[in-house]
């Protein structure tokens, strides 16, 4: 029996008989070099006392999928960041170099739907821009606000702790990767006693999913406290540029940006759409033989039998977002045609897609978290400067797909005196964008 080095999909079927049970999505390791996780989907149908299992080898391709991100900048604006502003060498001030570095990260690392935040510190902590989508960041305004703050001392550790608390308290989808990027040109001289040790403990167990931190110590800044925080923590990186020149800040940001770009995408396997081959296995006996048949089927790929569970629906990510392969469900017995039609009737749009995130942001700002469908399209275009792509269909059809995916809730409210009902689009609790 030849092995299947890619994903395999199983389907068990038969003629006549009683019953029909949708189920069977699971994972199994696939043998052979270059093997990955095989995606299993299909139906087990009990036909008297026999089972026939068909195993199909499906072409699989690896693609890069953008990672949803929050980039949170913590920027030193103490008095020393003005150094170099009167230089005749043309190198510019430390602050100018820092702002150039932040702008480069915003432009090159963040996609339009990714989120960005910036907090500055000197004697105090200043929230310059809270977390918002990249397309909503007005950079000239951000830079001007930062320049007004320059002066004073360095409250470093307290500010980083505040930033972590802010990130932890915010609501966002679980798949969002958080990058905390910290820059200073000096050492902390204002945070309370033990602040560095407390921050090291917080960094060890941040309580933030997909969290990474980059500390940049530039222009001779004290790096010892950063190294203490980063000790034995793979998710914390320290970049040191000891030169007193302002250009050391540019070099530090360049190194940080390289690291961030490496984490910008993830590689995943998806169904390439090609059916490569088919193998059929049969077994006779009681219903308990099903796992044994599937074990034999999985062995064809050199792996273990999948864990059986009910397949309720398949994921679909629309509106420009990512998402894995769709799995079409088939149904055994007389319900085959009706079941297949029902499975393909509504393709849910993921709340993690660009469209899903935009809808969550729009409804979060709407009065009482709701808006009428009649106002929805115009409000969406005004907010995001984008036209809704209805794919040749109607707005209600698109909204029903959004509801099916968990992006919003729809409620039709009857009106008095024979007026047509009003369709309301409501926010889903906990579905707001990061």
PyMOL commands that set and color helices and strands:
alter all, ss='L'
color gray80, all
select helices_A, chain A and resi 79-82+94-108+134-136+139-149+156-169+195-204+224-230+247-262+287-299+333-345+354-365+367-369+373-384+395-405
alter helices_A, ss='H'
color red, helices_A
select strands_A, chain A and resi 8-13+21-22+26-29+37-40+43-44+50-66+69-76+115-121+125-133+177-184+211-218+236-241+265-284+370-372+409-413+422-426
alter strands_A, ss='S'
color yellow, strands_A
deselect
rebuild
show_as cartoon
